[in-house]
């Protein structure tokens, strides 16, 4: 499933002057957001190069412990900037060159990417690799990325243009492992100062609007694109360092087809006043993070929560944006009302109730002679079931097994709807068969 990596645009995070000093009572808006969205735990920081301007922790982690400065969160695609910084540092040491072709270092990838694809192409998402969710998010995987690369079954398209794909950063991790012959996490710690957490408490996905615990573990082969993890302390220290780090301030960027450019794991926005902001959001099953850098203002903003559902990404993005802007003295209400998740849930539930009533009516009148339209009704139920069975995975962009992890309530309603359609078809068929048997025997 496509992770909503571009949802948390915080273009309006910056205004003229310095950020507003936090009101001692402002932690209450964290509580309002957390309670309104059902977020079990939240951590939020505003930092400069040398100090913490604000620090708020709220709620519980997946083990029921209070969230504090040491509570680990999975960083999602914020990991990409860490990987890019690691590769950049290795290039400065002469361990590799950014213009080197991928296959010259990583022959394991020669069946995946063309020979002219470079490391820089991977960094900027211009290799042509697709964002294939079936090749990603293998939770609890302990293999190295280097071992996973030969198993990938993907096709490169749109070579040379920006096409966001976590597979680019899986290959970058494999390159780091190949060049250094060390575990990726060890190289990251040495080159960037980021020490990834060994274990993380379960995160949460929405289940009929309530948070449902899910333990995804850490994907060792996916650290490069989404499975680095650490506390708000670790994440804010990293963000603070990136305010002056070479990779995170590099002018080497590519256009994305929108107002933002992309470079070294960051989206780059230029505000009307000329101020530049670099940011990236991150989402994995059960966790959501966002980091925004404003090097000109020596300011970084970090947000993390231990709940994420793909269909509620818009509301999470809006809430994080609202919290950031409030700290800068900007009043922008967050999105409220029904979102995509609520609409999908209500529509699916209503349809399930309707079909249950239809099935009950048919079963109650099983002995009633069928009408001349019964064959048509059976065919309609069968067609509807087929459309649902084959159409839902196409609409979701992932198999039902993946949907069951990302949106377990929607997946449950999917199976209920299929069962109801099957029951209706069988009941109508049984009624027709009974009538035929009575007539011909």
VENWOJO-V13204 format. One record per backbone hydrogen bond with DSSP energy under -0.5 kcal/mol. NH is the residue of the N-H (numbers start at 1). CO is the residue of the C=O. E is the energy in kcal/mol with one decimal. If there is no record, write none. Layout:
NH_CO_E ; NH_CO_E
This chain:
5_3_-2.4 ; 7_4_-1.4 ; 9_7_-1.3 ; 10_8_-0.5 ; 13_10_-1.9 ; 14_11_-0.6 ; 20_327_-0.5 ; 26_23_-2.4 ; 28_25_-1.5 ; 29_26_-1.6 ; 30_26_-0.6 ; 30_27_-0.8 ; 31_27_-1.3 ; 32_28_-2.2 ; 33_29_-2.3 ; 34_30_-2.9 ; 35_31_-2.8 ; 36_32_-2.4 ; 37_33_-2.2 ; 38_34_-0.7 ; 39_34_-2.8 ; 40_38_-0.7 ; 42_58_-2.7 ; 43_304_-2.7 ; 44_56_-2.6 ; 45_302_-2.6 ; 46_54_-1.8 ; 47_300_-2.8 ; 48_51_-2.9 ; 53_46_-2.6 ; 53_51_-0.6 ; 54_46_-1.7 ; 56_44_-2.7 ; 58_42_-2.7 ; 60_40_-2.3 ; 61_65_-3.0 ; 64_61_-1.9 ; 67_59_-2.7 ; 71_68_-1.5 ; 73_230_-2.1 ; 75_228_-2.7 ; 76_226_-1.3 ; 78_75_-1.5 ; 79_76_-2.3 ; 80_77_-1.5 ; 81_78_-0.8 ; 82_78_-0.9 ; 83_79_-2.3 ; 84_80_-2.7 ; 85_81_-2.2 ; 86_82_-2.1 ; 87_83_-2.6 ; 88_84_-2.5 ; 89_85_-2.1 ; 90_86_-2.2 ; 91_87_-2.1 ; 92_88_-1.9 ; 93_89_-1.6 ; 94_90_-0.5 ; 94_91_-0.9 ; 95_90_-2.4 ; 96_90_-0.6 ; 100_97_-1.8 ; 102_117_-3.0 ; 105_101_-0.8 ; 105_102_-0.9 ; 106_102_-3.2 ; 109_106_-2.3 ; 110_107_-1.7 ; 112_109_-2.2 ; 113_109_-2.2 ; 117_114_-1.4 ; 119_100_-2.1 ; 120_98_-2.0 ; 122_118_-1.5 ; 123_119_-2.2 ; 124_120_-2.1 ; 125_122_-1.0 ; 126_121_-2.7 ; 127_121_-0.6 ; 132_130_-1.4 ; 133_131_-0.9 ; 135_132_-1.6 ; 136_133_-1.5 ; 139_137_-1.4 ; 141_138_-1.8 ; 147_144_-0.6 ; 148_144_-1.1 ; 149_145_-2.2 ; 150_146_-0.5 ; 151_148_-1.9 ; 152_148_-0.5 ; 152_149_-1.7 ; 157_128_-2.7 ; 160_126_-1.9 ; 161_158_-1.6 ; 163_125_-2.9 ; 168_165_-1.3 ; 169_165_-0.5 ; 170_166_-1.5 ; 171_167_-2.2 ; 172_168_-1.6 ; 173_169_-2.0 ; 174_170_-2.1 ; 175_171_-2.3 ; 176_172_-2.3 ; 177_173_-2.5 ; 178_174_-2.4 ; 179_175_-2.9 ; 180_176_-2.3 ; 181_177_-1.8 ; 186_183_-0.5 ; 187_183_-1.7 ; 188_184_-2.6 ; 189_185_-2.1 ; 190_186_-1.9 ; 191_187_-2.7 ; 192_188_-2.6 ; 193_188_-0.7 ; 193_189_-1.1 ; 194_188_-0.8 ; 195_193_-0.6 ; 196_194_-0.7 ; 197_229_-2.0 ; 203_214_-2.1 ; 204_286_-1.2 ; 204_306_-0.5 ; 205_212_-2.4 ; 207_210_-2.9 ; 210_207_-1.4 ; 212_205_-3.1 ; 214_203_-2.4 ; 216_214_-0.8 ; 220_141_-3.0 ; 220_218_-0.9 ; 222_219_-1.3 ; 223_220_-0.7 ; 225_222_-0.9 ; 226_222_-2.5 ; 227_222_-1.7 ; 228_223_-0.6 ; 230_73_-2.4 ; 233_69_-1.3 ; 235_231_-2.8 ; 236_232_-2.4 ; 237_233_-1.9 ; 238_234_-2.2 ; 239_235_-2.5 ; 240_236_-2.4 ; 241_237_-2.2 ; 242_238_-1.8 ; 243_239_-0.6 ; 243_240_-1.0 ; 244_241_-1.4 ; 245_241_-0.6 ; 249_245_-0.7 ; 249_246_-0.8 ; 250_247_-1.4 ; 253_251_-1.2 ; 254_262_-2.3 ; 256_260_-1.3 ; 258_260_-0.6 ; 261_268_-2.1 ; 262_254_-2.2 ; 263_266_-2.5 ; 265_123_-0.6 ; 266_263_-1.0 ; 267_279_-3.1 ; 268_261_-2.5 ; 269_267_-0.5 ; 269_277_-3.1 ; 271_269_-0.6 ; 271_275_-3.1 ; 274_271_-2.7 ; 277_269_-2.8 ; 278_293_-2.4 ; 279_267_-2.2 ; 280_291_-2.0 ; 281_5_-0.9 ; 282_289_-2.9 ; 284_287_-2.0 ; 286_308_-1.0 ; 287_284_-2.3 ; 288_305_-2.3 ; 289_282_-2.8 ; 290_303_-2.3 ; 291_280_-2.2 ; 292_301_-2.4 ; 293_278_-4.2 ; 294_299_-2.6 ; 297_294_-1.3 ; 298_294_-0.7 ; 298_295_-0.9 ; 299_294_-1.6 ; 300_47_-2.9 ; 301_292_-2.3 ; 302_45_-2.9 ; 303_290_-2.5 ; 304_43_-2.4 ; 305_288_-2.5 ; 306_41_-1.5 ; 308_204_-2.3 ; 312_309_-1.6 ; 313_310_-1.2 ; 316_312_-1.8 ; 317_313_-2.7 ; 318_314_-2.4 ; 319_315_-2.5 ; 320_316_-2.5 ; 321_317_-2.3 ; 322_318_-2.5 ; 323_319_-2.2 ; 324_320_-2.2 ; 325_321_-2.8 ; 326_322_-2.0 ; 327_323_-1.3 ; 328_324_-0.6 ; 328_325_-1.0 ; 329_326_-1.4 ; 330_325_-2.7 ; 331_329_-0.5 ; 332_330_-0.9 ; 341_311_-1.0 ; 343_339_-2.5 ; 344_340_-2.6 ; 345_341_-2.5 ; 346_342_-2.9 ; 347_343_-2.7 ; 348_344_-2.2 ; 349_345_-2.4 ; 350_346_-2.7 ; 351_347_-2.2 ; 352_348_-2.2 ; 353_349_-2.3 ; 354_350_-2.4 ; 355_351_-2.6 ; 356_352_-2.0 ; 357_353_-2.1 ; 358_354_-2.2 ; 359_355_-2.9 ; 360_356_-2.5 ; 361_357_-2.4 ; 362_358_-2.3 ; 363_359_-2.6 ; 364_360_-2.4 ; 365_361_-1.5 ; 366_363_-1.3 ; 368_365_-1.7 ; 374_371_-1.5 ; 377_373_-2.4 ; 378_374_-2.5 ; 379_375_-2.4 ; 380_376_-2.6 ; 381_377_-2.3 ; 382_378_-2.3 ; 383_379_-2.7 ; 384_380_-2.7 ; 385_381_-2.2 ; 386_382_-2.2 ; 387_383_-2.8 ; 388_384_-2.4 ; 389_385_-2.6 ; 390_386_-2.5 ; 391_387_-2.5 ; 392_388_-1.9 ; 393_389_-0.5 ; 394_390_-0.9 ; 395_391_-2.7 ; 396_392_-2.8 ; 397_393_-1.6 ; 398_393_-1.2 ; 402_399_-0.7 ; 403_399_-2.2 ; 404_400_-2.5 ; 405_401_-0.6 ; 405_402_-1.0 ; 406_402_-2.1 ; 407_403_-3.4 ; 409_206_-0.6 ; 411_407_-2.3 ; 412_408_-2.3 ; 413_409_-2.3 ; 414_410_-2.0 ; 415_411_-2.0 ; 416_412_-2.1 ; 417_413_-2.7 ; 418_414_-2.2 ; 419_415_-2.4 ; 420_416_-2.4 ; 421_417_-2.4 ; 422_418_-2.4 ; 423_419_-2.5 ; 424_420_-2.5 ; 425_421_-2.3 ; 426_422_-2.6 ; 427_423_-2.9 ; 428_424_-2.5 ; 429_425_-2.3 ; 430_426_-2.8 ; 431_427_-2.2 ; 432_428_-2.3 ; 433_429_-2.7 ; 434_430_-2.4 ; 435_431_-2.0 ; 436_432_-2.5 ; 437_433_-2.7 ; 438_434_-2.3 ; 439_435_-1.9 ; 440_436_-2.2 ; 441_437_-1.4
